[in-house]
Amino acid sequence: MDKVRSPLFYVGDKYKLMPQLSTMFPTEINTFYDVFVGGGSVSLNTQAKHYQFNDFDSNIMALHEYLLGHTQDLDAFLADMYERIDKYGLTHSEVRVHPQLAKFKEQYKKTYFAKLNKNSYMKLRDEYNQDKSQIALLYLLLVYGFNHMTRFNASGLFNLPVGNVDWNKNVTRALKHYGDFATINQPQLFNEDFEEFIKSREYQPGDFVYLDPPYLITASAYNQSWGEEEELRLYATIDWLTNQGVQWGLSNVVDHKGRHNDILNSWMVPYDVHEISSNYISRFDNTIKDSKEVYVTNVSTKI
Ligand SMILES: C[S@@+](CC[C@H](N)C(=O)[O-])C[C@H]1O[C@@H](n2cnc3c(N)ncnc32)[C@H](O)[C@@H]1O
């Protein structure tokens, strides 16, 4: 199976690591519990009979709910999105080259889409902030926003600036995969804290719990609410799963740019630990040798 991207283009998604991770997952999975689902790229690239998506970020879960409900009739969904793109006057490079694009590319080397879309994007952002039940607008903000992210200020207003991105064929392709996945698998959605979610499931033989929490020692927007207390609570919850005889796998980072996760390092000793060729490899970052990414599991794997 070719790996596919999530149309949420989530920062820190596991899309690139899937060829490594999936070889260590159980070969037959009954229900796949994606406890920290984010954009859902692990579920989208994993075969199972049933799926449950959970994340405590209610905006992410609202986007999943919206996409699950709409991408199954992809043509209608795209027609609606394209109409909105035209209404706001956003660029749409999948369909047409903007007449000013060449000139803007020359003038603004790395910000040409951002410059072209800024006013339209601000209009879209204002309209969304006036009525945040318009999840279609939130999805458009994610497509055109900085790094395809979502971010809200303390008063709950979406406050991310425009990005140097637009709706291209990769967005449509990712939506098609998501729609196909939704049609076949009908995942169930949950918006709970991980411990509450994990402890309230009724596990069956063949079930598998996958955990991709925020990493204690790396920098990311969703790491802000994560500290040592959450880290300890996570490992106690995973030990609880082990005692229940439930299969699980955890992605995490032990060392990163001189920081060490000692809690993880000592907790993982009795389990199977596999080193992963890191997500953090970057041709711009020569400190990369300091990063050690791991996959820890209680499922005995063949490799
Ligand atoms: C590393 S990201 C997951 C990325 C995901 N595997 C993907 O491929 O897109 C971690 C996620 O954990 C979520 N999260 C943070 N604290 C949580 C908690 N206490 N309970 C459940 N989810 C939480 C964040 O909202 C974030 O989406």
The ligand as a Gaussian input file, in Angstrom:
#p B3LYP/6-31G(d) Opt

LIG

0 1
 C        2.295000      14.262000      17.835000
 S        0.644000      14.829000      17.631000
 C       -0.128000      13.452000      16.816000
 C        0.180000      13.398000      15.343000
 C       -0.528000      12.291000      14.590000
 N       -0.009000      10.975000      14.920000
 C       -0.439000      12.501000      13.078000
 O        0.163000      11.667000      12.380000
 O       -0.948000      13.519000      12.601000
 C        0.013000      14.773000      19.277000
 C       -1.477000      15.054000      19.434000
 O       -1.845000      14.832000      20.804000
 C       -2.927000      15.697000      21.136000
 N       -3.012000      15.771000      22.612000
 C       -2.260000      16.534000      23.452000
 N       -2.594000      16.282000      24.748000
 C       -3.579000      15.339000      24.733000
 C       -4.316000      14.663000      25.754000
 N       -4.111000      14.943000      27.051000
 N       -5.225000      13.726000      25.386000
 C       -5.448000      13.467000      24.059000
 N       -4.790000      14.094000      23.050000
 C       -3.855000      15.009000      23.378000
 C       -2.577000      16.989000      20.428000
 O       -3.746000      17.778000      20.211000
 C       -1.939000      16.467000      19.117000
 O       -2.896000      16.423000      18.088000

